[in-house]
Amino acid sequence: MKHIVKIMALLVALSAIWISLLQTSVLPESYTWLLPLYSIVTLGCYGLLMVGVGLMRFPTCPQESLLLQEDIVEAKGFLKEKGVDVGSD
Amino acid sequence: MELADRAIGLLLSVISLSIFTYYTLWVIILPFVDSDHFVHKYFLPHEYAILIPVYAGVVLICFISMFVGYVMLKSKKKKA
């Protein structure tokens, strides 16, 4: 319940800022009308950029991958001896 | 494997940056340029600057609701 109230308060504050910008004409009016749409497009672009950058910088740790494969083989052998069904091979 | 990931990441970043610069130029800078300037040829009429994001947003919301509805129907059918 409190979370919704916080989000609503944030939305109301942003709308108040936008309407006050419209009334006092700090920027030309055509710009002020397009401001919310522009912010949404910018936010979407920023999210996409962060996803792309994260994908590019993702660390893969090849040594850890090899060690993991060795651990898997070892565990499979151990369990097979004890009689557990270890699936496809 | 890793190269494909990095290529996709690079592609996404390039797409997002180009959309951002195109839209910024369209909405903010173009109204200041004289209407005789040649650069107006490269940009669509100003109404489309509003129509295209709104249309894309509506299509996105439709997709999301269709997906949610489809998943809900499928889970209900499986239970019954």
Backbone of each chain as nested JSON, in Angstrom:
{
  "chains": [
    {"id": "A", "residues": [
      {"number": 1, "name": "MET", "atoms": {"N": [0.83, -1.202, 0.0], "CA": [0.0, 0.0, 0.0], "C": [0.866, 1.254, 0.0]}},
      {"number": 2, "name": "LYS", "atoms": {"N": [1.926, 1.243, 0.815], "CA": [2.764, 2.442, 0.895], "C": [3.523, 2.679, -0.392]}},
      {"number": 3, "name": "HIS", "atoms": {"N": [3.861, 1.567, -1.086], "CA": [4.622, 1.713, -2.313], "C": [3.819, 2.448, -3.375]}},
      {"number": 4, "name": "ILE", "atoms": {"N": [2.524, 2.084, -3.481], "CA": [1.647, 2.752, -4.452], "C": [1.557, 4.24, -4.127]}},
      {"number": 5, "name": "VAL", "atoms": {"N": [1.471, 4.55, -2.831], "CA": [1.353, 5.964, -2.451], "C": [2.596, 6.731, -2.886]}},
      {"number": 6, "name": "LYS", "atoms": {"N": [3.769, 6.099, -2.722], "CA": [5.004, 6.784, -3.126], "C": [5.029, 7.026, -4.63]}},
      {"number": 7, "name": "ILE", "atoms": {"N": [4.63, 5.994, -5.392], "CA": [4.644, 6.142, -6.855], "C": [3.657, 7.213, -7.291]}},
      {"number": 8, "name": "MET", "atoms": {"N": [2.442, 7.194, -6.685], "CA": [1.443, 8.205, -7.029], "C": [1.954, 9.602, -6.707]}},
      {"number": 9, "name": "ALA", "atoms": {"N": [2.613, 9.734, -5.546], "CA": [3.13, 11.053, -5.166], "C": [4.166, 11.529, -6.177]}},
      {"number": 10, "name": "LEU", "atoms": {"N": [5.021, 10.61, -6.617], "CA": [6.027, 10.978, -7.616], "C": [5.367, 11.431, -8.912]}},
      {"number": 11, "name": "LEU", "atoms": {"N": [4.329, 10.683, -9.36], "CA": [3.631, 11.052, -10.595], "C": [2.969, 12.418, -10.457]}},
      {"number": 12, "name": "VAL", "atoms": {"N": [2.331, 12.651, -9.296], "CA": [1.65, 13.94, -9.095], "C": [2.663, 15.077, -9.105]}},
      {"number": 13, "name": "ALA", "atoms": {"N": [3.836, 14.853, -8.46], "CA": [4.862, 15.905, -8.442], "C": [5.336, 16.219, -9.856]}},
      {"number": 14, "name": "LEU", "atoms": {"N": [5.575, 15.156, -10.666], "CA": [6.043, 15.388, -12.039], "C": [4.986, 16.131, -12.855]}},
      {"number": 15, "name": "SER", "atoms": {"N": [3.696, 15.752, -12.689], "CA": [2.646, 16.457, -13.433], "C": [2.567, 17.91, -13.0]}},
      {"number": 16, "name": "ALA", "atoms": {"N": [2.754, 18.159, -11.688], "CA": [2.704, 19.546, -11.216], "C": [3.824, 20.369, -11.839]}},
      {"number": 17, "name": "ILE", "atoms": {"N": [5.023, 19.767, -11.911], "CA": [6.143, 20.476, -12.531], "C": [5.835, 20.783, -13.989]}},
      {"number": 18, "name": "TRP", "atoms": {"N": [5.248, 19.782, -14.692], "CA": [4.949, 19.972, -16.1], "C": [3.914, 21.063, -16.323]}},
      {"number": 19, "name": "ILE", "atoms": {"N": [2.855, 21.039, -15.504], "CA": [1.795, 22.04, -15.67], "C": [2.314, 23.429, -15.317]}},
      {"number": 20, "name": "SER", "atoms": {"N": [3.172, 23.51, -14.279], "CA": [3.721, 24.831, -13.937], "C": [4.632, 25.342, -15.047]}},
      {"number": 21, "name": "LEU", "atoms": {"N": [5.364, 24.417, -15.686], "CA": [6.185, 24.83, -16.824], "C": [5.315, 25.377, -17.948]}},
      {"number": 22, "name": "LEU", "atoms": {"N": [4.143, 24.723, -18.159], "CA": [3.223, 25.191, -19.185], "C": [2.715, 26.589, -18.866]}},
      {"number": 23, "name": "GLN", "atoms": {"N": [2.336, 26.812, -17.598], "CA": [1.708, 28.08, -17.242], "C": [2.696, 29.229, -17.271]}},
      {"number": 24, "name": "THR", "atoms": {"N": [3.936, 29.012, -16.752], "CA": [4.839, 30.147, -16.622], "C": [5.626, 30.404, -17.892]}},
      {"number": 25, "name": "SER", "atoms": {"N": [5.56, 29.487, -18.871], "CA": [6.209, 29.694, -20.169], "C": [7.7, 29.961, -20.026]}},
      {"number": 26, "name": "VAL", "atoms": {"N": [8.383, 29.118, -19.234], "CA": [9.841, 29.231, -19.196], "C": [10.413, 28.798, -20.539]}},
      {"number": 27, "name": "LEU", "atoms": {"N": [9.932, 27.627, -21.044], "CA": [10.31, 27.174, -22.384], "C": [9.184, 27.538, -23.35]}},
      {"number": 28, "name": "PRO", "atoms": {"N": [9.475, 27.555, -24.671], "CA": [8.391, 27.76, -25.633], "C": [7.339, 26.674, -25.505]}},
      {"number": 29, "name": "GLU", "atoms": {"N": [6.067, 27.004, -25.769], "CA": [4.995, 26.09, -25.401], "C": [5.05, 24.786, -26.178]}},
      {"number": 30, "name": "SER", "atoms": {"N": [5.457, 24.829, -27.446], "CA": [5.485, 23.593, -28.216], "C": [6.451, 22.594, -27.596]}},
      {"number": 31, "name": "TYR", "atoms": {"N": [7.557, 23.072, -27.031], "CA": [8.505, 22.167, -26.385], "C": [7.908, 21.552, -25.145]}},
      {"number": 32, "name": "THR", "atoms": {"N": [7.19, 22.388, -24.363], "CA": [6.661, 21.875, -23.104], "C": [5.632, 20.777, -23.336]}},
      {"number": 33, "name": "TRP", "atoms": {"N": [4.869, 20.895, -24.471], "CA": [3.886, 19.852, -24.746], "C": [4.564, 18.526, -25.041]}},
      {"number": 34, "name": "LEU", "atoms": {"N": [5.728, 18.586, -25.69], "CA": [6.384, 17.343, -26.085], "C": [7.284, 16.781, -25.001]}},
      {"number": 35, "name": "LEU", "atoms": {"N": [7.459, 17.509, -23.893], "CA": [8.439, 17.096, -22.898], "C": [8.18, 15.712, -22.288]}},
      {"number": 36, "name": "PRO", "atoms": {"N": [6.945, 15.351, -21.865], "CA": [6.747, 14.006, -21.286], "C": [7.066, 12.894, -22.272]}},
      {"number": 37, "name": "LEU", "atoms": {"N": [6.609, 13.054, -23.53], "CA": [6.864, 12.032, -24.537], "C": [8.369, 11.875, -24.761]}},
      {"number": 38, "name": "TYR", "atoms": {"N": [9.077, 13.01, -24.797], "CA": [10.515, 12.957, -25.006], "C": [11.211, 12.243, -23.854]}},
      {"number": 39, "name": "SER", "atoms": {"N": [10.73, 12.501, -22.606], "CA": [11.35, 11.833, -21.454], "C": [11.139, 10.327, -21.513]}},
      {"number": 40, "name": "ILE", "atoms": {"N": [9.928, 9.902, -21.962], "CA": [9.675, 8.463, -22.029], "C": [10.571, 7.813, -23.067]}},
      {"number": 41, "name": "VAL", "atoms": {"N": [10.706, 8.465, -24.233], "CA": [11.565, 7.901, -25.279], "C": [13.006, 7.842, -24.796]}},
      {"number": 42, "name": "THR", "atoms": {"N": [13.457, 8.909, -24.101], "CA": [14.836, 8.915, -23.588], "C": [15.043, 7.808, -22.575]}},
      {"number": 43, "name": "LEU", "atoms": {"N": [14.03, 7.597, -21.701], "CA": [14.15, 6.535, -20.701], "C": [14.266, 5.169, -21.354]}},
      {"number": 44, "name": "GLY", "atoms": {"N": [13.434, 4.931, -22.394], "CA": [13.529, 3.654, -23.105], "C": [14.889, 3.464, -23.749]}},
      {"number": 45, "name": "CYS", "atoms": {"N": [15.403, 4.533, -24.371], "CA": [16.72, 4.449, -25.001], "C": [17.798, 4.161, -23.974]}},
      {"number": 46, "name": "TYR", "atoms": {"N": [17.689, 4.803, -22.808], "CA": [18.692, 4.603, -21.766], "C": [18.681, 3.161, -21.288]}},
      {"number": 47, "name": "GLY", "atoms": {"N": [17.455, 2.587, -21.098], "CA": [17.383, 1.196, -20.676], "C": [18.026, 0.264, -21.681]}},
      {"number": 48, "name": "LEU", "atoms": {"N": [17.705, 0.5, -22.98], "CA": [18.277, -0.336, -24.038], "C": [19.792, -0.216, -24.054]}},
      {"number": 49, "name": "LEU", "atoms": {"N": [20.305, 1.007, -23.852], "CA": [21.743, 1.215, -23.836], "C": [22.405, 0.441, -22.699]}},
      {"number": 50, "name": "MET", "atoms": {"N": [21.778, 0.477, -21.498], "CA": [22.343, -0.232, -20.354], "C": [22.376, -1.731, -20.6]}},
      {"number": 51, "name": "VAL", "atoms": {"N": [21.291, -2.259, -21.251], "CA": [21.263, -3.69, -21.563], "C": [22.388, -4.033, -22.528]}},
      {"number": 52, "name": "GLY", "atoms": {"N": [22.561, -3.185, -23.574], "CA": [23.615, -3.451, -24.55], "C": [24.995, -3.404, -23.933]}},
      {"number": 53, "name": "VAL", "atoms": {"N": [25.236, -2.387, -23.094], "CA": [26.555, -2.258, -22.466], "C": [26.802, -3.428, -21.517]}},
      {"number": 54, "name": "GLY", "atoms": {"N": [25.776, -3.838, -20.764], "CA": [25.939, -4.972, -19.865], "C": [26.256, -6.244, -20.616]}},
      {"number": 55, "name": "LEU", "atoms": {"N": [25.579, -6.451, -21.761], "CA": [25.873, -7.618, -22.582], "C": [27.318, -7.605, -23.061]}},
      {"number": 56, "name": "MET", "atoms": {"N": [27.794, -6.4, -23.432], "CA": [29.147, -6.34, -23.971], "C": [30.18, -6.624, -22.898]}},
      {"number": 57, "name": "ARG", "atoms": {"N": [29.902, -6.2, -21.636], "CA": [30.922, -6.313, -20.604], "C": [30.745, -7.535, -19.743]}},
      {"number": 58, "name": "PHE", "atoms": {"N": [29.877, -8.49, -20.188], "CA": [29.597, -9.623, -19.31], "C": [30.824, -10.51, -19.188]}},
      {"number": 59, "name": "PRO", "atoms": {"N": [31.331, -10.828, -17.963], "CA": [32.522, -11.665, -17.823], "C": [32.158, -13.132, -17.913]}},
      {"number": 60, "name": "THR", "atoms": {"N": [32.952, -13.938, -18.643], "CA": [32.584, -15.328, -18.862], "C": [33.408, -16.32, -18.047]}},
      {"number": 61, "name": "CYS", "atoms": {"N": [34.578, -15.969, -17.521], "CA": [35.406, -16.841, -16.684], "C": [35.625, -18.211, -17.304]}},
      {"number": 62, "name": "PRO", "atoms": {"N": [36.443, -18.339, -18.352], "CA": [36.616, -19.66, -18.983], "C": [37.287, -20.679, -18.081]}},
      {"number": 63, "name": "GLN", "atoms": {"N": [38.218, -20.226, -17.17], "CA": [38.859, -21.213, -16.3], "C": [37.851, -21.851, -15.36]}},
      {"number": 64, "name": "GLU", "atoms": {"N": [36.956, -20.997, -14.815], "CA": [35.929, -21.53, -13.919], "C": [35.039, -22.514, -14.643]}},
      {"number": 65, "name": "SER", "atoms": {"N": [34.782, -22.247, -15.937], "CA": [33.933, -23.152, -16.714], "C": [34.597, -24.524, -16.824]}},
      {"number": 66, "name": "LEU", "atoms": {"N": [35.92, -24.545, -17.092], "CA": [36.616, -25.83, -17.183], "C": [36.573, -26.577, -15.858]}},
      {"number": 67, "name": "LEU", "atoms": {"N": [36.864, -25.858, -14.764], "CA": [36.826, -26.498, -13.447], "C": [35.44, -27.067, -13.165]}},
      {"number": 68, "name": "LEU", "atoms": {"N": [34.397, -26.321, -13.577], "CA": [33.04, -26.793, -13.347], "C": [32.767, -28.078, -14.116]}},
      {"number": 69, "name": "GLN", "atoms": {"N": [33.255, -28.135, -15.373], "CA": [33.037, -29.359, -16.149], "C": [33.726, -30.535, -15.47]}},
      {"number": 70, "name": "GLU", "atoms": {"N": [34.965, -30.318, -14.977], "CA": [35.66, -31.408, -14.287], "C": [34.888, -31.859, -13.069]}},
      {"number": 71, "name": "ASP", "atoms": {"N": [34.35, -30.866, -12.299], "CA": [33.559, -31.22, -11.115], "C": [32.353, -32.055, -11.494]}},
      {"number": 72, "name": "ILE", "atoms": {"N": [31.715, -31.699, -12.615], "CA": [30.517, -32.424, -13.041], "C": [30.863, -33.865, -13.362]}},
      {"number": 73, "name": "VAL", "atoms": {"N": [31.965, -34.065, -14.134], "CA": [32.358, -35.429, -14.502], "C": [32.651, -36.248, -13.246]}},
      {"number": 74, "name": "GLU", "atoms": {"N": [33.382, -35.627, -12.313], "CA": [33.738, -36.334, -11.081], "C": [32.497, -36.733, -10.291]}},
      {"number": 75, "name": "ALA", "atoms": {"N": [31.539, -35.76, -10.186], "CA": [30.325, -36.047, -9.42], "C": [29.513, -37.138, -10.076]}},
      {"number": 76, "name": "LYS", "atoms": {"N": [29.443, -37.108, -11.427], "CA": [28.672, -38.137, -12.129], "C": [29.261, -39.515, -11.878]}},
      {"number": 77, "name": "GLY", "atoms": {"N": [30.608, -39.619, -11.962], "CA": [31.225, -40.906, -11.727], "C": [30.952, -41.414, -10.325]}},
      {"number": 78, "name": "PHE", "atoms": {"N": [31.097, -40.524, -9.334], "CA": [30.885, -40.905, -7.944], "C": [29.469, -41.421, -7.723]}},
      {"number": 79, "name": "LEU", "atoms": {"N": [28.484, -40.651, -8.242], "CA": [27.098, -41.038, -8.015], "C": [26.748, -42.317, -8.749]}},
      {"number": 80, "name": "LYS", "atoms": {"N": [27.341, -42.51, -9.928], "CA": [27.034, -43.724, -10.679], "C": [27.494, -44.955, -9.912]}},
      {"number": 81, "name": "GLU", "atoms": {"N": [28.666, -44.851, -9.254], "CA": [29.153, -45.968, -8.445], "C": [28.172, -46.313, -7.347]}},
      {"number": 82, "name": "LYS", "atoms": {"N": [27.613, -45.243, -6.709], "CA": [26.694, -45.482, -5.604], "C": [25.334, -45.943, -6.073]}},
      {"number": 83, "name": "GLY", "atoms": {"N": [25.108, -45.977, -7.391], "CA": [23.848, -46.523, -7.884], "C": [22.801, -45.501, -8.235]}},
      {"number": 84, "name": "VAL", "atoms": {"N": [23.138, -44.185, -8.181], "CA": [22.144, -43.166, -8.518], "C": [22.094, -42.996, -10.037]}},
      {"number": 85, "name": "ASP", "atoms": {"N": [20.889, -42.816, -10.57], "CA": [20.725, -42.61, -12.002], "C": [21.109, -41.175, -12.359]}},
      {"number": 86, "name": "VAL", "atoms": {"N": [22.189, -41.007, -13.149], "CA": [22.672, -39.659, -13.418], "C": [22.24, -39.125, -14.781]}},
      {"number": 87, "name": "GLY", "atoms": {"N": [21.285, -39.803, -15.443], "CA": [20.727, -39.218, -16.65], "C": [21.546, -39.525, -17.892]}},
      {"number": 88, "name": "SER", "atoms": {"N": [21.384, -38.694, -18.947], "CA": [21.963, -38.972, -20.262], "C": [23.481, -38.83, -20.225]}},
      {"number": 89, "name": "ASP", "atoms": {"N": [24.167, -39.587, -21.109], "CA": [25.618, -39.467, -21.167], "C": [26.139, -39.651, -22.588]}}
    ]},
    {"id": "B", "residues": [
      {"number": 1, "name": "MET", "atoms": {"N": [30.75, -17.872, -28.839], "CA": [29.652, -17.664, -27.887], "C": [29.738, -16.251, -27.33]}},
      {"number": 2, "name": "GLU", "atoms": {"N": [30.907, -15.943, -26.813], "CA": [31.082, -14.647, -26.17], "C": [31.077, -13.545, -27.23]}},
      {"number": 3, "name": "LEU", "atoms": {"N": [31.609, -13.867, -28.407], "CA": [31.651, -12.869, -29.475], "C": [30.247, -12.534, -29.949]}},
      {"number": 4, "name": "ALA", "atoms": {"N": [29.367, -13.54, -30.026], "CA": [27.991, -13.277, -30.453], "C": [27.295, -12.372, -29.454]}},
      {"number": 5, "name": "ASP", "atoms": {"N": [27.518, -12.648, -28.131], "CA": [26.922, -11.792, -27.111], "C": [27.382, -10.358, -27.268]}},
      {"number": 6, "name": "ARG", "atoms": {"N": [28.715, -10.199, -27.474], "CA": [29.234, -8.829, -27.56], "C": [28.727, -8.14, -28.808]}},
      {"number": 7, "name": "ALA", "atoms": {"N": [28.56, -8.914, -29.904], "CA": [28.033, -8.298, -31.128], "C": [26.606, -7.82, -30.917]}},
      {"number": 8, "name": "ILE", "atoms": {"N": [25.797, -8.663, -30.255], "CA": [24.409, -8.263, -30.002], "C": [24.372, -7.051, -29.093]}},
      {"number": 9, "name": "GLY", "atoms": {"N": [25.246, -7.031, -28.052], "CA": [25.289, -5.88, -27.164], "C": [25.648, -4.607, -27.902]}},
      {"number": 10, "name": "LEU", "atoms": {"N": [26.652, -4.725, -28.785], "CA": [27.065, -3.556, -29.564], "C": [25.929, -3.082, -30.457]}},
      {"number": 11, "name": "LEU", "atoms": {"N": [25.221, -4.044, -31.09], "CA": [24.115, -3.671, -31.971], "C": [23.038, -2.933, -31.208]}},
      {"number": 12, "name": "LEU", "atoms": {"N": [22.679, -3.454, -30.009], "CA": [21.657, -2.801, -29.2], "C": [22.063, -1.387, -28.821]}},
      {"number": 13, "name": "SER", "atoms": {"N": [23.344, -1.229, -28.393], "CA": [23.786, 0.114, -27.996], "C": [23.74, 1.076, -29.167]}},
      {"number": 14, "name": "VAL", "atoms": {"N": [24.181, 0.595, -30.345], "CA": [24.194, 1.478, -31.521], "C": [22.768, 1.886, -31.882]}},
      {"number": 15, "name": "ILE", "atoms": {"N": [21.834, 0.905, -31.839], "CA": [20.429, 1.22, -32.169], "C": [19.886, 2.256, -31.196]}},
      {"number": 16, "name": "SER", "atoms": {"N": [20.15, 2.041, -29.885], "CA": [19.584, 2.975, -28.909], "C": [20.17, 4.372, -29.062]}},
      {"number": 17, "name": "LEU", "atoms": {"N": [21.494, 4.456, -29.308], "CA": [22.108, 5.774, -29.463], "C": [21.589, 6.483, -30.708]}},
      {"number": 18, "name": "SER", "atoms": {"N": [21.414, 5.73, -31.804], "CA": [20.948, 6.382, -33.028], "C": [19.512, 6.871, -32.864]}},
      {"number": 19, "name": "ILE", "atoms": {"N": [18.654, 6.03, -32.21], "CA": [17.272, 6.474, -31.988], "C": [17.267, 7.729, -31.134]}},
      {"number": 20, "name": "PHE", "atoms": {"N": [18.131, 7.756, -30.09], "CA": [18.145, 8.913, -29.208], "C": [18.572, 10.176, -29.943]}},
      {"number": 21, "name": "THR", "atoms": {"N": [19.661, 10.092, -30.732], "CA": [20.124, 11.304, -31.426], "C": [19.118, 11.755, -32.472]}},
      {"number": 22, "name": "TYR", "atoms": {"N": [18.539, 10.791, -33.224], "CA": [17.572, 11.175, -34.255], "C": [16.381, 11.881, -33.627]}},
      {"number": 23, "name": "TYR", "atoms": {"N": [15.86, 11.301, -32.544], "CA": [14.683, 11.884, -31.915], "C": [14.992, 13.24, -31.311]}},
      {"number": 24, "name": "THR", "atoms": {"N": [16.184, 13.363, -30.674], "CA": [16.548, 14.661, -30.099], "C": [16.657, 15.726, -31.178]}},
      {"number": 25, "name": "LEU", "atoms": {"N": [17.355, 15.395, -32.271], "CA": [17.47, 16.368, -33.362], "C": [16.101, 16.752, -33.888]}},
      {"number": 26, "name": "TRP", "atoms": {"N": [15.241, 15.745, -34.062], "CA": [13.922, 15.959, -34.63], "C": [13.111, 16.935, -33.795]}},
      {"number": 27, "name": "VAL", "atoms": {"N": [13.071, 16.624, -32.442], "CA": [12.133, 17.369, -31.597], "C": [12.72, 18.7, -31.15]}},
      {"number": 28, "name": "ILE", "atoms": {"N": [14.022, 18.714, -30.837], "CA": [14.556, 19.907, -30.177], "C": [15.218, 20.86, -31.161]}},
      {"number": 29, "name": "ILE", "atoms": {"N": [16.019, 20.329, -32.082], "CA": [16.85, 21.237, -32.86], "C": [16.151, 21.682, -34.13]}},
      {"number": 30, "name": "LEU", "atoms": {"N": [15.348, 20.768, -34.733], "CA": [14.784, 21.089, -36.035], "C": [13.88, 22.317, -36.047]}},
      {"number": 31, "name": "PRO", "atoms": {"N": [13.041, 22.573, -34.992], "CA": [12.215, 23.788, -35.055], "C": [13.017, 25.075, -35.159]}},
      {"number": 32, "name": "PHE", "atoms": {"N": [14.307, 25.038, -34.739], "CA": [15.099, 26.258, -34.828], "C": [15.691, 26.486, -36.197]}},
      {"number": 33, "name": "VAL", "atoms": {"N": [15.714, 25.419, -37.04], "CA": [16.363, 25.542, -38.344], "C": [15.376, 26.167, -39.335]}},
      {"number": 34, "name": "ASP", "atoms": {"N": [15.885, 27.016, -40.239], "CA": [15.017, 27.626, -41.256], "C": [14.39, 26.55, -42.117]}},
      {"number": 35, "name": "SER", "atoms": {"N": [13.175, 26.808, -42.601], "CA": [12.474, 25.765, -43.35], "C": [13.062, 25.54, -44.733]}},
      {"number": 36, "name": "ASP", "atoms": {"N": [14.024, 26.408, -45.173], "CA": [14.603, 26.182, -46.493], "C": [15.778, 25.229, -46.436]}},
      {"number": 37, "name": "HIS", "atoms": {"N": [16.307, 24.979, -45.222], "CA": [17.55, 24.209, -45.084], "C": [17.355, 22.802, -45.615]}},
      {"number": 38, "name": "PHE", "atoms": {"N": [18.428, 22.229, -46.219], "CA": [18.294, 20.924, -46.852], "C": [18.066, 19.805, -45.853]}},
      {"number": 39, "name": "VAL", "atoms": {"N": [18.467, 20.013, -44.576], "CA": [18.429, 18.915, -43.615], "C": [16.997, 18.487, -43.31]}},
      {"number": 40, "name": "HIS", "atoms": {"N": [16.013, 19.376, -43.631], "CA": [14.619, 18.99, -43.397], "C": [14.202, 17.802, -44.244]}},
      {"number": 41, "name": "LYS", "atoms": {"N": [14.963, 17.54, -45.352], "CA": [14.609, 16.402, -46.195], "C": [14.775, 15.08, -45.456]}},
      {"number": 42, "name": "TYR", "atoms": {"N": [15.762, 15.046, -44.518], "CA": [16.077, 13.769, -43.884], "C": [15.136, 13.429, -42.756]}},
      {"number": 43, "name": "PHE", "atoms": {"N": [14.275, 14.367, -42.365], "CA": [13.389, 14.109, -41.236], "C": [11.954, 14.147, -41.71]}},
      {"number": 44, "name": "LEU", "atoms": {"N": [11.131, 13.24, -41.169], "CA": [9.721, 13.194, -41.516], "C": [9.019, 14.434, -40.96]}},
      {"number": 45, "name": "PRO", "atoms": {"N": [7.788, 14.714, -41.43], "CA": [7.038, 15.856, -40.878], "C": [6.869, 15.763, -39.366]}},
      {"number": 46, "name": "HIS", "atoms": {"N": [6.686, 16.909, -38.746], "CA": [6.776, 16.99, -37.294], "C": [5.69, 16.215, -36.569]}},
      {"number": 47, "name": "GLU", "atoms": {"N": [4.551, 15.943, -37.267], "CA": [3.478, 15.225, -36.565], "C": [3.923, 13.811, -36.248]}},
      {"number": 48, "name": "TYR", "atoms": {"N": [4.769, 13.235, -37.143], "CA": [5.18, 11.854, -36.924], "C": [6.043, 11.703, -35.684]}},
      {"number": 49, "name": "ALA", "atoms": {"N": [6.671, 12.812, -35.244], "CA": [7.486, 12.732, -34.033], "C": [6.632, 12.387, -32.826]}},
      {"number": 50, "name": "ILE", "atoms": {"N": [5.327, 12.695, -32.9], "CA": [4.433, 12.326, -31.803], "C": [3.792, 10.988, -32.078]}},
      {"number": 51, "name": "LEU", "atoms": {"N": [3.386, 10.776, -33.363], "CA": [2.622, 9.574, -33.669], "C": [3.43, 8.308, -33.474]}},
      {"number": 52, "name": "ILE", "atoms": {"N": [4.704, 8.324, -33.92], "CA": [5.461, 7.076, -33.917], "C": [5.718, 6.555, -32.506]}},
      {"number": 53, "name": "PRO", "atoms": {"N": [6.187, 7.366, -31.529], "CA": [6.364, 6.796, -30.182], "C": [5.057, 6.348, -29.544]}},
      {"number": 54, "name": "VAL", "atoms": {"N": [3.976, 7.144, -29.756], "CA": [2.701, 6.751, -29.154], "C": [2.221, 5.431, -29.745]}},
      {"number": 55, "name": "TYR", "atoms": {"N": [2.344, 5.302, -31.076], "CA": [1.92, 4.076, -31.727], "C": [2.74, 2.887, -31.242]}},
      {"number": 56, "name": "ALA", "atoms": {"N": [4.071, 3.096, -31.14], "CA": [4.933, 2.014, -30.659], "C": [4.574, 1.625, -29.24]}},
      {"number": 57, "name": "GLY", "atoms": {"N": [4.265, 2.621, -28.386], "CA": [3.88, 2.31, -27.015], "C": [2.601, 1.514, -26.95]}},
      {"number": 58, "name": "VAL", "atoms": {"N": [1.615, 1.899, -27.797], "CA": [0.347, 1.169, -27.799], "C": [0.553, -0.264, -28.255]}},
      {"number": 59, "name": "VAL", "atoms": {"N": [1.361, -0.447, -29.316], "CA": [1.627, -1.806, -29.807], "C": [2.315, -2.629, -28.729]}},
      {"number": 60, "name": "LEU", "atoms": {"N": [3.27, -2.005, -28.009], "CA": [3.971, -2.725, -26.947], "C": [3.01, -3.179, -25.86]}},
      {"number": 61, "name": "ILE", "atoms": {"N": [2.12, -2.243, -25.431], "CA": [1.163, -2.613, -24.382], "C": [0.25, -3.732, -24.862]}},
      {"number": 62, "name": "CYS", "atoms": {"N": [-0.167, -3.671, -26.144], "CA": [-1.01, -4.752, -26.682], "C": [-0.299, -6.084, -26.622]}},
      {"number": 63, "name": "PHE", "atoms": {"N": [0.976, -6.114, -27.039], "CA": [1.73, -7.346, -27.01], "C": [1.821, -7.916, -25.606]}},
      {"number": 64, "name": "ILE", "atoms": {"N": [2.139, -7.016, -24.643], "CA": [2.311, -7.489, -23.279], "C": [1.015, -8.057, -22.732]}},
      {"number": 65, "name": "SER", "atoms": {"N": [-0.113, -7.358, -22.977], "CA": [-1.382, -7.879, -22.444], "C": [-1.783, -9.163, -23.129]}},
      {"number": 66, "name": "MET", "atoms": {"N": [-1.514, -9.269, -24.46], "CA": [-1.841, -10.52, -25.146], "C": [-1.022, -11.657, -24.569]}},
      {"number": 67, "name": "PHE", "atoms": {"N": [0.267, -11.406, -24.308], "CA": [1.119, -12.441, -23.764], "C": [0.647, -12.874, -22.387]}},
      {"number": 68, "name": "VAL", "atoms": {"N": [0.321, -11.876, -21.537], "CA": [-0.153, -12.201, -20.196], "C": [-1.439, -13.008, -20.26]}},
      {"number": 69, "name": "GLY", "atoms": {"N": [-2.38, -12.58, -21.139], "CA": [-3.628, -13.319, -21.273], "C": [-3.411, -14.728, -21.773]}},
      {"number": 70, "name": "TYR", "atoms": {"N": [-2.51, -14.879, -22.737], "CA": [-2.239, -16.201, -23.291], "C": [-1.672, -17.137, -22.226]}},
      {"number": 71, "name": "VAL", "atoms": {"N": [-0.718, -16.621, -21.425], "CA": [-0.123, -17.449, -20.383], "C": [-1.165, -17.832, -19.334]}},
      {"number": 72, "name": "MET", "atoms": {"N": [-2.028, -16.857, -18.99], "CA": [-3.059, -17.17, -17.997], "C": [-4.014, -18.238, -18.501]}},
      {"number": 73, "name": "LEU", "atoms": {"N": [-4.429, -18.127, -19.793], "CA": [-5.343, -19.121, -20.349], "C": [-4.702, -20.497, -20.373]}},
      {"number": 74, "name": "LYS", "atoms": {"N": [-3.407, -20.511, -20.785], "CA": [-2.744, -21.804, -20.88], "C": [-2.639, -22.476, -19.521]}},
      {"number": 75, "name": "SER", "atoms": {"N": [-2.325, -21.674, -18.475], "CA": [-2.183, -22.291, -17.162], "C": [-3.524, -22.792, -16.65]}},
      {"number": 76, "name": "LYS", "atoms": {"N": [-4.618, -22.03, -16.989], "CA": [-5.921, -22.483, -16.518], "C": [-6.337, -23.76, -17.204]}},
      {"number": 77, "name": "LYS", "atoms": {"N": [-6.007, -23.887, -18.525], "CA": [-6.393, -25.094, -19.243], "C": [-5.651, -26.295, -18.709]}},
      {"number": 78, "name": "LYS", "atoms": {"N": [-4.378, -26.071, -18.32], "CA": [-3.59, -27.212, -17.842], "C": [-4.117, -27.698, -16.513]}},
      {"number": 79, "name": "LYS", "atoms": {"N": [-4.621, -26.753, -15.68], "CA": [-5.098, -27.159, -14.352], "C": [-6.401, -27.929, -14.483]}},
      {"number": 80, "name": "ALA", "atoms": {"N": [-7.248, -27.542, -15.452], "CA": [-8.562, -28.204, -15.623], "C": [-8.456, -29.403, -16.54]}}
    ]}
  ]
}
